[in-house]
Amino acid sequence: LFGLFSIPLIAANFSWFAREEVQKRLLPVSVGISLAALLLSIFFAVPRYFPYWERFGFGLSPANDAAAVFLKEQKVAGPYFNNYDIGGYLIFHLFPGTKVFVDNRPEAYPVSFFEEEYIPMQENEEVWRAALSRYDFNAIVFSYRDMTPWGQAFLMKRIGDSEWAPVYVDAKVLVLLRRRVENKTIIRKFEIPRDRFTTR
């Protein structure tokens, strides 16, 4: 009831805002306050939505293309198994020579692909083995900041899998090569000891 009766009282008390001279005085102040509020909200909100920004500015982060350079310089042959997060990166750097398994355009893939193939491959070892036999993956290129439960579980299994050798890692990307004769030289040169990898 108090709220109902307060509406006309508040309106009457703030009617002085409608005066032209008051509006002229308050306009620069209100614009300044609005701009300050906007800038503060951007300053505090942007890092929350882009947590991997390391510095302010435009363009690529330093060594952002290092993983792609490694794949090209070492002539790491496909087929690749890659996760959703890094598909666009691989297309940008390696198309048309290398095809990706998946990329971050969900509209380009049927729901059944994710539910019946992509996710089960990472959750279930039998499904992974069947897919490995079917696609004959030579390398795994994975954005290991993938926080999906299946992505993290899959990575831990592959790092512990003697069939795969970790040969490249940076702040975002991990590359594992299948232990084959054609990969022997790269593995001998770049293999990363497994004790370097920890899980939290």
Disulfide bonds with the S-S distance in Angstrom:
none
